Amino acid sequence: MNAATSPPSPRGTLNREIQAREAHRVTLIGAAIDFLVGLLKVVVGWLVGSAALIADGIHSFSDLVTDGFVLAATHFGRQAPDSDHPYGHGRIETLATLWLGSVLIFVAGGIAWASLARLLSGTPIPAPGLWAMGVAVLSLVAKEWIFRYTLKVAKRVHSRLLEANAWHSRSDALSTAVVLVGLVAAQFGVGWVDAVAAIIVGVMVGQVGWRLLWESSRELIDTALPEDDQERMQRIAEAVSGVDSVHDLRTRSVGSHVVLDLHIVVPPRLTVSEAHEIGNAVSRQLRKAYPELADVTFHIDPEDDSDQIEHSLRPGLPLRSDIETMLDEVWQDCPAWRNRVALDLHYLAEQIDVSVYVRRLPAGQSLDDAAHELRECSPHLGWMGRLRVWQGPGKG
């Protein structure tokens, strides 16, 4: 048995850099729109005397802080693994998504609370005029466009953080829509419509924030991929030539990437190098089907031990150095042992199969006779399973 990790390929590292650049580009475009729209809202709101428009402009300026946070998180979260973070830095994006989801819930609560207070107090809203409504429409179109653009990039680069920021932009668009409804209603003397619409929007934004919090929390506790994906991964692995079966397949997400562990059962008497290459072939096929796989660790098993106690928790069988010492003591007078050129050990079914390769045997002694002699000289070695004597240079 052996375990090996298949490291990220250079293509995966390149993809990570490309994804980071795309995330930075869309976030910078969003930040520029937030700045221009916020400035326009504040100026026009001040000129026409609209407190709602000024408040919405300040809200847009506050989004610049979030955009800066997203830039930093995508920069550090997409960096390649290092000695301190062998699985990469994807959890940075996960934590940032948790924070952004919390911000959305906070914003939702603020919108709903302020609107409810305004509804109950019956505060009159003056007619704002066409300029204020025009600015609100322009802001709504701009924020809806950046939402769609950011969400498209988020799905392409598999970033929940960008998706969260996209929904943050959508919450701003909805907030602006509420302001617009209020401005139009105030223009016709029906100011309470603004407060009711704002409460509905607050509930919608809160649902989005809760969904992001839930998904990020599941990732932090290493929740597996959906069952359909796990079953497909198992089918892909078992279809590779030389694989008898696969068990203990485990998955977890790290940011936008996926980490996979699995046990691969191969024919029991393969050489270590051949079994390892079968594992590499499994890794290549899985990466081809799932490009988001950042790390694949496979454990080679010579038999299916999925229903048994973990090997490291069982009483151990002797290793080669101890075995050779024991066999030297009991077989020192046996010609087959004295003329050996190689010794193969196979740990199977809680026993050790022993194959002795000899250069030559005494005249008249067959390979079966030699094996029978060795067996008679070691009746007390309970760990010994099948015993064979071969003539030749051995498999080493």
Sequence and secondary structure as in RCSB ss.txt:
>XXXX:A:sequence
MNAATSPPSPRGTLNREIQAREAHRVTLIGAAIDFLVGLLKVVVGWLVGSAALIADGIHSFSDLVTDGFVLAATH
FGRQAPDSDHPYGHGRIETLATLWLGSVLIFVAGGIAWASLARLLSGTPIPAPGLWAMGVAVLSLVAKEWIFRYT
LKVAKRVHSRLLEANAWHSRSDALSTAVVLVGLVAAQFGVGWVDAVAAIIVGVMVGQVGWRLLWESSRELIDTAL
PEDDQERMQRIAEAVSGVDSVHDLRTRSVGSHVVLDLHIVVPPRLTVSEAHEIGNAVSRQLRKAYPELADVTFHI
DPEDDSDQIEHSLRPGLPLRSDIETMLDEVWQDCPAWRNRVALDLHYLAEQIDVSVYVRRLPAGQSLDDAAHELR
ECSPHLGWMGRLRVWQGPGKG
>XXXX:A:secstr
 EEEEE   HHHHHHHHHHHHHHHHHHHHHHHHHHHHHHHHHHHHHHHT HHHHHHHHHHHHHHHHHHHHHHHHH
HHTS   SS TT SHHHHHHHHHHHHHHHHHHHHHHHHHHHHHHHHT       HHHHHHHHHHHHHHHHHHHHH
HHHHHHHT HHHHHHHHHHHHHHHHHHHHHHHHHHHHTT THHHHHHHHHHHHHHHHHHHHHHHHHHHHHTT   
 HHHHHHHHHHHHTSTT  EEEEEEEEEETTEEEEEEEEE  TT  HHHHHHHHHHHHHHHHHH TTEEEEEEEE
ESS  TTS  GGGS     HHHHHHHHHHHHTT HHHHTEEEEEEEEETTEEEEEEEES   TT  HHHHHHHHH
HT TT TTEEEEEEEESS   
